[in-house]
Structures are given as C-alpha cells and as structure tokens.
C-alpha cells in the first residue's frame, strides 16, 4: 500500500489558531497558538507531547469539535475530511469547520462529532447505569445502528481488546474455555463498577473506536494501565484504525516519549510561550508509516 | 432503533439500575401525592355518609307540594303534566286521608268471629304501587280493587290481626235526614313499624282509588266499585229551557206587551205558537182548546254552549207576574227520540197540574183519552211511560230506554193504570186494546189526523175505541215513529244525561248529578335520586305550589361537598408546588452528580435534545412509579381505614373511617404525580442539556 500522505487530502487540517481560554472568576486567561499548518492524513497516529499546562488538552477540545476556536475571524484553516456516507468509491467530503462554527451550525458539529470523532479521555467516563457491552455499543446506537450490527461490533471489539471473563464453567459443566463466546463472556453484562482499572480503560478505548470514527482522541492512555497493557491496547487501536477501509487517524496525548516514539508517526510538540500565559505548537515531525507491518520506520 | 427510543431506554435503565438513588425520589413524590389522595377519599366518604341517610330513606327523594299559592288543583291531567315537565320523577301520589272504623273478621285460628268486635278508628292515607314509604318495608303492590290496606303496628296490635287477615270497615254517611251505613271487607297486606308511624298511631295506607271512593261515598254519591247506590237525597234536579204558556184567547187575556217585556227581562224569548204539535199537546187537548186558548212558547236565552241554561223561575212565578188572565205555564222539553226495547219511539213529556193545582182548568180541555201525568206523578217517578192502548209495547215484560250514551233505563208502563183510571171515569169495563174495527197500526204510525170514532160501538167498543182513539198519532205528532207519553221530568233528565250533567243510578233507580272528579290539593312526589330533588322543587315553586322537601339539606350537602373540594384543591395545589420544588431540587442535585455522564454523552455526539429527553423521561418514569405506589398504598390504606375492627383486641383502637377513593380521583392524582415529576425536571433538564461537554467531563462525577 502506498503512502497515503502523498497527493491525498488530509483528514484534518488546522492553521492560524489563537484559541483563548478565560477564567472569569480568577480573571485569568490562556491562549493556545497553532501557527503552523497542521495536516493529518489517514492512518496517521499522532502523538501530542508537551509539559503539563502547555495547552494539549485545550488543543484537543478544539480539534475534537468540543469548543469553538475563539479567533474564528482570523483562523486560517480548519477543515475536516470525512468519508461520504453514501458513495461508491473512496470519496471524501470536506467540512469547513470554521464556517460551521461561525454560522453556528451546531447540529452539523454534533453530527460530525457523533459520527466521525471518538474520545478515550483521561478520567473515567463510562456510563455507570449501562453494562460493558452497552457502553461499548453506545456510539453505534447514537448513530442509529441496528441491534445486530451493535452486537457484532461489540463482540469483535471485546475480543480484540481482550475484554473477556469466563462464566463459572464448573457450575455449567463446561470444561472448555470459550473466550469468544457471548454465552461464556460474563464481562459483557457486567456493570462498570465491577471492572478493574485496566478493564475500565480498555472498555473506554473500545468504545472510542466502536463507530469507526475518522479521528480518535486518546488522552493519557497509560494513566490507568501499566506499560505492557497500554502497549497492547494501543496496538489494537492503531491496527484497527489503520487496517480498515477508509482508515482514520488517532491522536494520543501523552507524556511518555517512548510510547510516542513507538506508536506515533507524527509527533506534535507543544511548549509554553514565553512572556504570556500561552502555549504553542513548536514542532511537528512526521515519519513514514510502514504499510506492510503497520509500524513506523 | 430510533433515537427517541434510545433515550427512553437509557432513562429507564438509569432509573431501575440505579434504584438505590432513584427510590428516594419515587418515595418523595409518592409521599407528596398520597395525602392528597387520602384527603379526597375522606372528603368523598364524609359526603357519602351525609348523603346515605337521605339517599336510602324515602324522605330524601320526597317532595310534598300543595296548591296553596294559586297552584292548579291536582287533577289527573295536572299530575301527568307535572310528571312530564319535571322529569326524573319516580311516582306522584295525591294525598288524601279518611277516618274509618275497623274490626277483625277472623280470630287467630282463622275462624270467622261470631260476635262483632270492638272497632278501632283507623286514619287511612292514600298510596299507590311503588310508594317508597311502603316499598322500604317490602310492600311493593297494593290494590284498590281488592280493598287492600297496610296498617301500622299499633293498628295491627289493637285489632289483633296480621298480614293476610281481613277486617271489616264500617262506613257511614248522612245527607239531610238520611243516614246510611255500609261495611266493606279489607285485606291486610302489610305492616308499618311504629317508628315510621309514631307509637300508638292507628293508621293505614290504602290505594288512592279506595280513598277516592270513600270521598264519593261520604258525598252521598254512588260507588259503583263497591255496589253502593247514591243516597236518595242525591237525586238530580230537573231543569228546563222552555215553557208552554196557555192563555184564553182575546179580551185582554192573552200575554200583553208588558207581560212580554217582563218575560224578556227574565231572559225569556216569547214565541206565539200558531201551529205545531205543542198547540194541542200532541193531541191531548181537545179541538175546542185550540179555539179558545192561545199557546206561547217561552225559550231561555242560552249562554252556555254546550250545556243547558235552565229557566230559573218557577211556573208559578211566571204566571203570577203576567197579566194574562188565567194563564197556565207548563215546563216543556221537545220530544226526544229513543229506542225502547230496540223500537224507536218519540217520547213526549206531558206533566200537567191537577185541578187542585194552579192552572188545573186546562184539564177541562183535555181529551179524556189524553194521556198525561200529573206533577206529583212526575216527581214521584219520572221513569214512567204511557203507550197507546194498541201499542205492542204494552205486552213487553220489561221496558228499557236505550239512550245515545248507551244507558238502559227501565220504565214503568203506566198504561194499564191509566186505562183503569179512565174506566173509573167512564164506569165501563175496559177491554183489550185491540179491536177488529180499529187499524191500530195505522193509528200508531199516523202522526196526523183527528180522532177516529166508530159509529157502531158498544160500551166496550166505545171504550176500546176511546182507548184506541187516544192514540197519540191522531194528535198530529211526528209521523216518523210511534209516540209515547212520559213525565216531562224524564225528558229533562234524558237531556241532562246527554249533556253529561246527570247519570242514571241503577241501584237507586234515579237520576243523580254526576259527581265531579275528585281533585286533590296535596301530593307526594318522589324523584329518581336525591340529586333530582332541587330541580323538582324549583319547577313546582315556579308553578305556584307550596313545597316541602329535603332539598335544603341536599343543597347543604352539595355545598359542603363543593367547599371540601375547594379545600382539597387548595391543599393539593400547595402540596403540588412543594412537590415540584422538591423534585426540582432533587433532580438538580442528581443532574450535578451526573455531569460527567452527561458530558461524555455530549462528547459522543448526543444532541442537547437527547440530554433533555433523557433527564425529563427519567423524571417521568420516577413520577409513574410514584403514581403507582401512591395509588396502591392509597387504596390499601382506604380499605384499612374502612375496616370495622372495633371488636378485635389488637385493632380495637382503630376508628372506622369512611374513605371512598373513586377511580377518577386516583387517575387525577396519578396525573398529578407525573406532572409534578415532569415539571420539577424541566429546569434541571434544560441545565443538563446546556452543559459544556468538556467542562462537564472535567468537573463532573460519573454517577
């Protein structure tokens, strides 16, 4: 497979950002600058690195369509390229998010977020009244998927992320471990409060890509997972994102340089700006993706 | 799956899977609504208790009204009009009461008592089948025809009778010097408790027909249902619209102008007769009478149409006040056509004075064979008849006049007596009426022509001829049918019979005035329900009747019901507002605690409407659960409060309280619970849907 970075539209493009956060209670503000043109293409696994407080999460909220850029008037570019919903080929649709925010097309923005963006954030955000299976299937249901598709996709993801727990095989007289069987996967119907930290995080990761989004944001994946587990989960995620038709991109916010080097083909570094309460993107490095083995060169 | 279905499913799961957090909210809302439900039940129970006594007692539905203030007397037509106009009327019973004296007929073993027993005075009141007063004691039917009576306990005790017994009731009436007494046998068909009638009160209820018949009896009228004839003093009076006046012709002996003016001033038209059968009284007067007498007819100017306008003045007064010399006035009624034993006859009424009576001189002009009655004979027995001697009716054993109205009045054939009187006068023996020399049929049919005399006649023949010759047909009467002579009184009664003013009483064999219909001035009306009473009272009051009823009590109960309803409404409103505020504060707190969940849902792309729907629907489910809880507990508590357990040791302390929760109230409260929960959730739902997704995640909890 040839490099998708050449001669193709990016999945996400942003430049000229001057996003300002204000805390009125404290009369403080913080600005995030993106002077370069950030372009991310299919299959990119982007690492967003920087010290705490430099604006990584703020940038995530803008890129993830959670907040409107405060400098819409002089924002250079903010585009999202998403697969056309009804098309016979690999055609993509360009969505001008600057215009969408300017014209307050909130329904479009919500639709973009619902259909094309996934989040696996740092703090626990699973819905406690739903089971593991229901949590994972929630993005699909929000997008109108049928029960069969939800069940199938959920089962696949739970298997990929090794979210299985056997039922009591002795009580059922079944001596064979059937990890892939719904009948045997007690975890599927478990409530969230019965999960371990690692299981919790993996469920969140599985949910973030359940609806096959074009863009996935992962915030500090190692916070609840040990390195080994995090490595395994991220590998699954990366592979699932890359090795599908109309591959998406993955953003990972992390402090872990090694993890970033291992998984990311694009590294965006941010740093505090001097003499003002602000952060900025200082460096964007890109390396090619080994399409055969799916790893970075 | 539609998104709305997804939101409803999520809300329901949130309620039931996080029951430990939700149950408090359900209990709070149920606890707010339950007292209102019980309050409504207590109100309904209290009002029902107040109404029960009225609703179950006949007096609750009873309206007594009487024509005291220009209300129309209660004839059958008026009562029917009231029934149709008021509507929702169960029964109307005219009120009447009579005092009678009763004594038992049989002893305890059912044997007829030999000796008359002591009479007990009984006040009888009127009733009808379906009278609620009697129905409450199991007496559903009472017959007037069968002379049935319901007695009070006191009456039953004093008489020593029971249901099924018979008792003799003595009736007495007096009219002038006449006094009559009759006995009727009544059957006891029911007993009324003393508490209803008053201790010691010997009273009873009988069908209104019985009371009406008692009214008629007391008035001296005939009571056909009991086979009791009218009293003799109840005989009707004969009235006349015409008179015949006979005066001597010429010489100032006729009616003068002044006489005519006088008569006209008495409302009489004066007509001089120059022709007509009245001139010779249908052949009764001799030919000479026509030469010497002038006949006038006086007619009363009629002002009653239809009906009879009688001449109020007596014949004596007429005669005394006219200057015509030796004038004679006779009451007159034009001949009446009837059937006697099926044979058409024309009845001519002739009642003439005797020589001793005023104007007896007219008899000198009477053909000896002229048939007529004296005044006294007419008064003594109007139902007499004189036929021609040759009339075949003389051979009839019984003579019945058939009137147009179907009455059959027996007549006494006085022909033979009359003939005998003639015999006395002539001194000759009477012979049978038929004579080979006389064509009776011709004589009977021929209304014109003079008397026929046979040249060759023996005394018997002569008498027979005389007898035969007095045939009325020779007098110039109507040739259409045979003529018979009757007292003019009879014709007057037949005329009044035709007008419906009198009737023939076969028992007493006399004509009596038709008794006027018994009208009532007071009646008891029972409506279908107590709630129909005010409408009936209003209608009757507008129709100018005086009214007595429990409508004021019913109105009081209705007012109390309304007041209590308002009270409950005010309390419910206050509690409802409190409930909404409580739900609001609970849900605001709940929403705050669920910020994180709301945030992640918004981050995942759920719309503001979706978040709003989930919060609102969650509250709706809580409200629904609260409503179910409230209704279940409400009905259970109501049942418990209603239980009469005063006798039990464990629950003897519990009072028995009437609580009636009707389904409409329960539904209203359920709706209130839903509304309370939903309204309380609106603001929290709006707040939740307006949360910034990322702030919600970072600030919120994921409960």
HADDOCK unambig.tbl for C-alpha pairs under 7 A between the chains (distance, minus, plus):
assign (segid A and resid 66 and name CA) (segid B and resid 603 and name CA) 6.97 0.50 0.50
assign (segid A and resid 66 and name CA) (segid B and resid 693 and name CA) 6.88 0.50 0.50
assign (segid A and resid 66 and name CA) (segid B and resid 694 and name CA) 6.66 0.50 0.50
assign (segid A and resid 110 and name CA) (segid B and resid 605 and name CA) 5.11 0.50 0.50
assign (segid A and resid 110 and name CA) (segid B and resid 607 and name CA) 6.62 0.50 0.50
assign (segid A and resid 111 and name CA) (segid B and resid 605 and name CA) 6.37 0.50 0.50
assign (segid A and resid 113 and name CA) (segid B and resid 604 and name CA) 6.62 0.50 0.50
assign (segid A and resid 113 and name CA) (segid B and resid 605 and name CA) 5.27 0.50 0.50
assign (segid A and resid 114 and name CA) (segid B and resid 604 and name CA) 5.30 0.50 0.50
assign (segid A and resid 114 and name CA) (segid B and resid 605 and name CA) 3.79 0.50 0.50
assign (segid A and resid 114 and name CA) (segid B and resid 606 and name CA) 6.95 0.50 0.50
assign (segid A and resid 118 and name CA) (segid B and resid 604 and name CA) 6.96 0.50 0.50
assign (segid A and resid 125 and name CA) (segid B and resid 596 and name CA) 6.56 0.50 0.50
assign (segid A and resid 125 and name CA) (segid B and resid 597 and name CA) 6.49 0.50 0.50
assign (segid A and resid 125 and name CA) (segid B and resid 600 and name CA) 6.17 0.50 0.50
assign (segid A and resid 125 and name CA) (segid B and resid 702 and name CA) 6.35 0.50 0.50
assign (segid A and resid 127 and name CA) (segid B and resid 597 and name CA) 5.79 0.50 0.50
assign (segid A and resid 127 and name CA) (segid B and resid 702 and name CA) 6.81 0.50 0.50
assign (segid A and resid 128 and name CA) (segid B and resid 702 and name CA) 6.86 0.50 0.50
assign (segid A and resid 128 and name CA) (segid B and resid 703 and name CA) 6.13 0.50 0.50
assign (segid A and resid 129 and name CA) (segid B and resid 13 and name CA) 6.54 0.50 0.50
assign (segid A and resid 129 and name CA) (segid B and resid 14 and name CA) 5.35 0.50 0.50
assign (segid A and resid 129 and name CA) (segid B and resid 17 and name CA) 5.81 0.50 0.50
assign (segid A and resid 129 and name CA) (segid B and resid 18 and name CA) 6.40 0.50 0.50
assign (segid A and resid 139 and name CA) (segid B and resid 604 and name CA) 6.50 0.50 0.50
assign (segid A and resid 142 and name CA) (segid B and resid 3 and name CA) 6.86 0.50 0.50
assign (segid A and resid 142 and name CA) (segid B and resid 606 and name CA) 6.84 0.50 0.50
assign (segid A and resid 144 and name CA) (segid B and resid 1 and name CA) 6.11 0.50 0.50
assign (segid A and resid 144 and name CA) (segid B and resid 2 and name CA) 6.72 0.50 0.50
assign (segid A and resid 146 and name CA) (segid B and resid 1 and name CA) 6.17 0.50 0.50
